[in-house]
Amino acid sequence: MEFLNLLLKTITLRPYVFVFLAGFLFSASRLIGWRRTACFMAITYTVALLCELSSTRTGVPFGWYYYTGSTVGQELYIADVPAMDSLSFPFLLYASYCMALAFLLPATSTDPRPGMSMIRMGFPLAARTGWPVVVLTILFFMFIDVVIDPVALRGERWFLGRIYYYPDPGTHFGIPIANYIGWTVVGFLSLRAYLPLDRKLQAEASLFPAPSVTGRVLLGCGLYYGVLIFNLVITFWIGESLLGVTGLFIYLPITVLLALRLLGHPPANG
């Protein structure tokens, strides 16, 4: 009964986390099916939680940081780590995975009108589990944390609250570079555990519902941009204009390149 009470308090305290989680469950189940979605979530959550527990004790892999415990009794904790914190890693990694797929899946154009075509992406196993997808996913995963962590560190200025701190503030808006290395480690370990499992799982009909998976991949990209926009809005709302502009400059070229890819410029081969 106490667990259920704390779970309810966690949801009401961090509703935006669970909105993004619901978006992940919906979009991932549409693209990779419920079985793979459950595996992806379980693997990434476990890896992230173990890395957080390690970092708060040894400084590896995120560097030294500590949770303040200010919300003990208001939300679920696993040892000294708020359960909802590690919960964000699965939906952020999946959204990053979809961003990588949007750039790398083999595709053809279906609309012959110049400038109006939307590519149709296939979903072959080799393309969705290869090293190019791993590397690009990790880059997108790290990039979004460049926006998220600095604003989270300033949580006392918005409704997150001051839930953690670094004993030795880093050079990137107070975030140590080790933190971004840690995100790279979590992304790499999670994908290296999930993608071989994807190759071994029996093919499911739900993975190939139509000749094109473009719309389903874009659901994950929409989740990525939803998280990004949420954090940028908070950033500007608390008056951190330089941090917000930095995020905009990072994502402007990425967004332009993504739009060009989706519209078939240059024309996709496949």
N, C-alpha and C positions, 0 to 999 in steps of 0.2 A: 504493500500500500504506500509506503514511504517512497519507493522507487517511482511509482506512477505519479505521485504528487510532485516529485522533483522533475519528472519528465514534462508534466504539464506546465510547471513553472519555467522550465527551460524554453519551451515553445513560445510561451507568452513573453518571455524576456528577450528572445532573439527570433521574432517571427520572420524577419527577412531571410535568415539562414535557411529556414524550412521552406520558404517560398522557392528559393533557388534549388534546394534539395528536391522539391517536388518537380521543378522544371527538368532537373537532371533525370529523375526516374521516368518521367514521361518521354522525354526526347531519346534517352538511351534505349528504352524498351522498344521504341519504334524503329530504331536503327539496328541494334544488335540483339534484341530479344531479352526477355526477362532473365534467362539463365546467365547469359554473359553480363548483364547489368548487375546482377547480384554478386558475381565473381569480381567484377571491376570495383564495385563499391567495397566489398569485404577486404580485398587485397590492398587497395589504396588507403582505406581507413586504418588498417592494421599497421602498414608501413609508416604512415604519418604519425600515428599514436606512439609507436615504438621510438621513432626518431625524436619526437617531442619529449618523451620521458627520458631519453638519453641526453638530450641537450640541456635539460634543466638540472641534470646531475653531473654531466661530464663536459658539456660544451660542444658535443659532436652530434649531428652535423651542422646545426644552425648557429653555432656559437653560444656563448653563455647568455641566457635570459631567464627570467623568473615570472611566474604568475603571482599576482598580488593576493589572490584568495578573497578579493573583495565581494565576490558573488557566491561564496560558499553558503549553502542553505537556500540559495535562490535558483540554482541550476545544477545539473548533474556534473560531477567531477569523476575522473578516473585518476586516482592518486592525486597529484597536484595539478593536473591538466583538465581544463573545462572540456567536457565531452563534445560540445558543439564546435570547438576550435578545430579539432582533427576532422570533424564532419565536413568541413568546407573543402578539404583536399580532394575527395572523390569528384565532386561536381566541377571543381576548377580544372582538374586534370582531364576529365571527360570533355569539357568545353574546349580545352586546349587541343585535345586529340581531334575534335571535329574541325577546328581551325586548320590543323595540319592536313586533314583529309580533304578539306575544301581546296587546298592548293595542290595536292599531290595525287588524288585519285584520277585514274584515266577517264577521259571524258570526250564527248563529241558535242557539236552544236546542232540543234534541231530546228531553229527558226532561221530561215534563209534571209530575212530582212537585215540589211547592214545595221549594226549597232543595236539590234533588238534581241539578239539571241541569248538564251540562257542555256548553259551547258548541261548535258545529261551525264551524270557521274555513274560509272560502274562501281562495283564493290568487291573486286577480286581479293582473295585471301592474301596473295603475295604483296599487293599494293598496300593493304591496310595494316599489315604486320611487319613491313620491312624497316630497315634502319633509317631511311629518309624520314618516315613518319615518326619514328622514335625521337630523332634529333630535333625535328621541327616542333613536335609536341612539347618537348622539354623547354625549348626556347619560348614558346607562347606561354607556358606555365610560369616560367621565371619572369617574363615581361609583365604579366598581370600582377604579380606580387610586387613589382617595382611601384605600382600604383596603390595596391592594397595595404601593404605593411606600414608605410609612413603615415597613412591616415588612421590606421588602427592604433598605432603608437600614440596618437593624439586623441584616444577614445574618451578622455575626460571632457573633451570639448564638444562631444555629441553623445548620442544615446547608447553607444557601445560601453562607455565607462572605461576607467583605467584598469585594465585587467592584466597587463603585463608590462615589463620594463627591461631594458638592457643595463647592466651595471656599468658597462663602458659603451656609451652611445657611439654609433658608427658615423661614417662620413656622408652617407646618402640620407639626408634629412633625418639623421639620428639612427638609421638602420645600418648595422655592420654588414660588410660584404659577405661575411660568413653565412648570414641568413639566406642570401640568394644562392649560395653554394648548396646549402641545405635543401632548398626547394628543388634544385637540380638533382640532388641525390634521391629525394623522395620520388620525383617523377621517373627517374631512370630505374630505380628498384621496382617500382610499381608496374611499369610497362614491361620490364624484363620478366616479371612474374605473370602478368596477365596475357601478353601477346602469344607466348608459347601455348598457354592454355586455350586461347582462341583457336590456334591451329589444330589442337587435338580434339576439341569438342566437335561432336557430330554436327554437320551442317543442318541448320534449321530453316524451314521454309520461310519463317518470318524475316530472315536476313535478305531475302531476295523477292520482295513483294511486288516489284515493278522493274521495268528495264532501267529506271533511273532512281538513285537514292539522293538526288540533289536536295530535295525538300527536307529529307530527314537529317542530312548532314547540317543543313542550314538551321534546323532547330537547335542543334548544339552550338552553332556559331552565335545564334541569337541569345542563348544562355550566357555565352562568353561576353558579349557586348552588354547584356543586361547587368552583369556583375560590374563590368568596367564603368558603365554610365552611373550606376548607383554610387560607386566609390568616388568618381569624379565630381558628382553633384555634392557629396558630403565634403570633399576637399575644398571646393569653392565656397560652400556654405560656411565653413569654419574659418574662412579667410586665408587659406593657404594657396594663394594665387600662383606663386612660382611652382609649387608642387603640381597644381592642376595643369598649368600650361606645359610643364615637362611631360605629363602624361598624354596630353593632346598631341604634342610633337612626336611622341613615340608611336602613337596609333594612327595618325593621319596618313603616313605613307603606307602602312599596313592595310588600312581600310581601302585606300585607292587601289592598291595591288589586288586586293580581294575582289573588289568590284570589277576590275578589268578581267580577272580570271573568270568570274561568273558570267560575264557578258561575252566571253570568248575572244578577248583581245590580249595577246595574239590568239588566233584560232587554236583550239585544243585539238590534239591528235588522239585518236583512239579507234 
